[in-house]
Amino acid sequence: MSTVALATLGCKVNQCESAYLEEKLTQADFLIRPFTGKADLYCINTCAVTSRAAMQSRQLIRRALRQNPEAEVVVMGCYSQIAAEEIAAIPGVTHILGTTEKLLLLDYIARPEQNQPPGVHLNDVRTAPAPQPLVFSGFSHRTRAFLKVQDGCDAFCSYCIVPYARGRSRSINLESVLGQVARFLDRGYQEVVLTGIHLGQWGLEFKPRQDLIDLLRSIIEHCPPPRLRLSSLEPGEITSDLLELIADEPSLCPHLHIPLQSGDATILSRMNRHYHPDFYRELVLEATQRIPDLAVGADVLVGFPGETDECFQNSYRLIESLPIAYLHVFPYSPRPTTPAATMSAQVSPSVIRQRCGLLRELDQAKRLTFLQRFSGEMRQVLVENRRDEASSMQCGFTDNYLPVLVPADSALENQVVMARLDRLEGNRLVAIPV
């Protein structure tokens, strides 16, 4: 029986697609092995959103080749889509699959390549059809189920390579989404996380047109999970109706991840992001006023071309002033074919590192403030199937995305329990089930 090791970089969509492929490989009688060991087949589901992600993709390729020089090595996904020639130059790679072709992984490895490896299989993502619904039972190592409902992006932010790697925005039909939610519930999942490359665009191309609120209401009506969480949504896609639905519907987690990228109006315009910092400020304030326990997370891109000290300070002051629960801080790196890569006034790496350090310090302060705010309160906690190495306690998250530690009890695994948030321990709260 052949063995396979699968590594995944990047977003929740990638993780969902890898879980689907892992199940397909198991059904085809492959034995799943850790990527750190020897296998007959290595599959690397890559990411290209930053230069670091591309570098990590190359590192994983070379690691696989060192572990078994005779293995088949499949490199697939976003980095493959935009940099196939770079990958093909690495001796030992046998297959290069694009972002749509990777879901046909079993077909490609089952048939011999007609030419010398690597076999390169890429279609033009700009003309890709509606995304294939991923029909599978679940995740081998996750308590929360990620559900891909959308692929692609039409925004073309000037720094972002994703539209070139994933194609135009395309949605998975409502019936398929409801069917997959039902499968997850049958498997006992207590939380489903809706995810997409541009989640807020779900359904807009359908005739008749649908939108994310239609999707949420249908899930809640037909197959409501105990907890339903949204992944990242763009500022302009968070409407008053959506805030009302989150506030009124107990199964919808009070958690929104709203990318900011910059708090400076000039930089946002250069980024081709169509909102003003004042709009973002009012949105966050309105959301947290209407949903008092809401966790708001934000992405920030540091060092975009033209970002002066004043521009950076505008971002810093905006974030500092808002009730944001956590930040994801990314250093800007030029991505091939994007307009920003050739813009003037590129910021030096040393300045980017210094600014990232300041924002990461602010992130830690924001996280601590949000955790302390809920100390002593009662919250619903989903107890996960992993343990904290330092304390041996089980990990978990509240409905509003507070990371917690729960005294070890295997009977609580994958259960939503009411717990008292007792005290801080490091960067988590200790939750005592009641």
N, C-alpha and C positions, 0 to 999 in steps of 0.2 A: 504494500500500500504506500502510495507516495505521500510525502510530507510537504507542507506549505507554511511559510511564515509571512505574515501580513503586517506592514507598518503603515500608519496613517498620519499625515501632517495636516494642519489647517483646521478648517471650520467644522461646525456641526453637520453641515451637508455632507462633507467628506466622511465624517464619522458614520453617518447614517448609511451612505453608500458602501462603506467598508463592511459594516455589519451585514448588509444584504449579501455582499460577495462572500464573506466568510461562511454564511449559511449555505450558499450555493456550492462552495468548495467542499464543505462537509457532506452535503448530499451527494456529491460526486465521488465520495470515498477518499477524499484527502484527509490526512491527519493534521490538525492545526498544531504548529510548534511556535515557541517564542522566537521573536526576530533575533534575539541575541545568540541563538544556537544554529546548528547545521540543519539545513532543509534541502529538499529536492527542487523546490520552487520558491522564489521570493517575489512578493508583490508589494510594490511601493506606491501608495496612493499619495501623490505629491501635492504641494501647494506652491504658488508663485506670487502671492500677494505682496511679499517683500523680498528684497535680495537675500535676507537671512533665511527665509523659507526655501528659496531656491538652493542656497548653499547646503541647508540641512537635507534637502532631497538628494543632492549629489553625495553627501556623506553617507546616507543610508544605502545608496547604490554601491558604493565602494565597500562598505561594511559587509553587505551581502556577498560580494564577490570574494572578499577575503575569507569569509566563513566557509564557502563552498565554491571554488572556482569552476566546478562542473555543473553547477545548478543553472536552471533557467531563471532569468531575472526579468521581471515585467515591471516596467516603469509606466505609470498611468496617471491621468488626471491633468490638473491645470499646468504644471510645469512642462509636462509632455506636450501639451497643446501649443505652448508658445515657444518652446525651446527644444524641439525634437533633434535638431542638428547637434546641439551641445551634448545631449544625452547619447546620441548615436556615436559620438566620438569617444565614449568610454568603452574600452574593450570588455566584452563579456555580457553586455546587455543583449537580451534576445528578442524582447518585444517592447514596442513603444505604442501606447494606446492613448488616444485623446479623451476628452471629458465625456463624450457620449459613448465612445467605443469601449471604455473600461467596464461598462455594465454587461458587455458581451465577452468578458474575460474568458470564460470557459470555452467558448467557441474558438477563440484565437489560439489558446494553448492546446486545443485538441487536434488542430491540423498543422502539419509541417509547413514552415515558410518556404515559398518557392525560390527565394533568392537567399543570398548570404545574410545572416542576422546582422543587425536587428531588423525584424519586420516592423515597419512603421505604418500605423493605421490611424489616420487622422481625417476627419471630415471638416468641412467649413462650418464652424459653429454658428455663423451668421444665418445659415439656412437650416439649422437643426430643427427637427420636429418637436412636438410637445413632449415633455420629459416622460420617460417610462415610469409608471408607478412601481414602487419598490415593495413587492409582496414578500414579507418575511416575518418570522415570529418574534424576533427580539435581539437583544445585545448580550454577548457572552459575559461581559464584565461591567455592566452598567445597571443601576437601579432605575434611572430615569430614561425614558424612551424618546429618542430624537426622531421626529417625523418630517421628512422632506416633503414639502407641498409645492415648491416653486423652484425654478432654476433660471439662471441668466439675469442680466441687468441692462437696462437701457439708459442709465443715468450718465455714464461716461464722465465721471469726475476726472479732472485732468491728470491726476496722479495714479489712477487705478487701472490695473491691467485686467481686472476680472471680466469686463465685457468682451475682451479679446479672447479670454480663455473659456468662458462659459456661454457666450452668445447672448442673444436677445432674451428678454423676460418671457418665460413660458410657465404655465401653471398646470399642476396635476388636477384632474377633474374631481369634483366634489364626491362623487360616488366612490372613487378609489380611495380618497382620503378617509372617508367614513369607514370603509372596509378595513383600512390599516389600523385606525384607532381601535376598532372592535377587536382586531387580532391582538393588539397590545394588551387590551383589557382582559381578554381571555387568558393571556399569559400571566396575569396578575400584576401588571405595571400599575403603580399608583400615580405616576406623573407622566404626562406626555408633553414634550416640548416641540411646538411647531417651529419649523425652521425653513429657510430658503436663502438663496443668494441675495434676493431683494424681496423679503417676505411681504412687505406692504403692497407689492404689486400683484398679489395673488388675485386671479380671476378677472383682471381688468381687460384682458383680450377676449374673454368669452362673449358669446352672443346667445342670449342677452348677457350683458355685462354683470359680473358679480364682484364682490370685494371681500376684504378680510373679515368685516363684521358679519357678512352673510355666512362665511365659513365657520366663524366662532359660534354663531347662533345655531347652525345646523349640527355641529358637534355637540353642543350643550343639549339640544333637543333630542338627538337620536342615540348618542353613545357617550354620555358625559363621563370623563375620567374623574377620579377624586380631585386631581389637580391638573390644570391645563395652563401651561406657561408659554409665553411668546418670546422668541429670540429677537434680535435687533430690528428696530423699526426706525425709519428716517423721520426727522422732526415734522416734516409736512404731512406725514401719513398718520399722525396721532391726532385724531379728531375728538370733538366734544362727545360724539356718540360712543367712541371707543372708551373714553374715560368713564362715561356713565355705565357702560357694560361691565368694565372691570370693577367699578365701585359696587355694583348691584349683584353681580354673579359670584357666589361663594367659591365655585370651582376655579375661577380665573385668578391666577396668582397675582398679587399686588406687586408687580415687578415690571419695569420697562427699561430696556437698554436703548438709549437714544444717542447715536453718534453725534458728537459736536465737531470734531476734527480741528476747528480753530475758533477762537473767540474774537477774532479780528475781522471786520467787514471786508477789508481789502483782500486779505488772504482767502476768505471764503469765496469771493468773486473769482480770484485766480484759480481756485480749486474747482470752479464750475459747480459750486453747491449753492442752491437757490433759496437761501434764507439769510436773515440778518441775525447777529448776536442778540439783539433785543427780542427778536421773535423766539429764539431758543430760551432766553431767560424767562419770558412770560409763559412759555409752554411748560417749563419745569415747575415754575411757581404755581400755575393753575393745576397741574397734575397732582402735585403734593398737597395742595389745599383740598382738592376734591377727594383724594384718596390718602388720608393722613399717614397710613403705615407703608406707603409705596416706597419701594427701593428703586432709585433711578441710577443706572450706570451710564457711563459715557466713554466713547473712544476719542482720543486726542492724537493728532498727527503732528509731530514736532519737527521743525526745521524745514518746512516747505519753502521752495524758492521764493525769495523776497521777504521772508519772515525776519523782520528787524527785532531789536530788543523791545521796542515799543509794541510791536505786534504780539510778541510773546507775552509781554506783561498784560496786554488786553485779555489774552486767553487765560492767563493765571488768575487775574482778578475776577473774571467772570466765573470761573469754576469755584474759586474760593468763596464767592458770595452766595452760591447756590446750594440747596440741600441735596447734594449728590452723594450717593452711598459709596461709590467706588469708581475708579478710572481704569481704563486700559490705555496705556501710553505706548505709542509706536514711534520710533525714529523714522523720518522720511528717508526713503532710498529710491533713486530713479529707477523706473521700470521701463523696459524697452517698448517702443512704439507709443508711449503715452506723451501727451503734449508737455507735461511738466518736466520731462527728462531733458528737454532742450531749452527750458526757460532760463533767462538770465538770473543773476543774483542767487546762485546756489549757496546754501549755508554750509559752513565748514563742519566736518564730522566732530571736531572737538566742541564746538558751540552746541551742536545737536545733543551730544552726550551730556553736557552741563545742564541744558534745559530739561532734558528727560529726567535727570536726577532730581531737579527741583519739583517737577510734577509728580514723580514717584513718591517723594516725601509728602507732598500734599495728598496724594492718594492714600497713604498710610494713615494720615491724620483724619481724612474723611471716613475711612473704614472704621477706625476706632470710635469716632463720634457716633456713627450710625449704630454700631454694636452697643455702646454704652447706653444709648437712648432706650433700648429695649431690655436691658438687664432688669430682672425681677418680674417681667411680664410672662403671661402664658401665650404660647404660640403653637400652631401645628408644625410638627417636624416629620419629614420623611427620613427614616433611618436607612442609611445606605449599606451596601455589602462590602465596605472597605473600612479599615481601621487606621487610626492615627498611630504612626510608629512610636512616637515619643510617649504617649499616654496609654496606648492599647485600647482606648475608647473607640466606639464606632462613630463614623462621620455622618453628617446629615445636613440638610438645609431646611430652614423654615419656609413658609409660603412666600414671605417677602425676602427670600434669598440671603438670610443670615446664615453664615457657616457655623455649625454647632458640633460639639462632641457629646456623645451620649454614653453613659456607663454601659459596658459591654453586656449584651443580652441577645443571643442569636435569635430568640423568638421574636424580637422586634424588627429584624431585618426585612426591608422592603415593606414596612408598615408606616402609615401616617398616624402619629400619636400626639396627644396633647402633652405639652411639657412646659415646665417652668424654666425660664432662662436664668440660671442661678448666678453665674459669675463668669468673668473673663478668664480665659486661659490662653495666653498668647494672642493670636489673631482670630480666636473663635470664642463663642459662648458655650459654657457647659449647660446642657439641657437635661433636666431631671423629669422623666416621664411621670405622669400623675394618673 
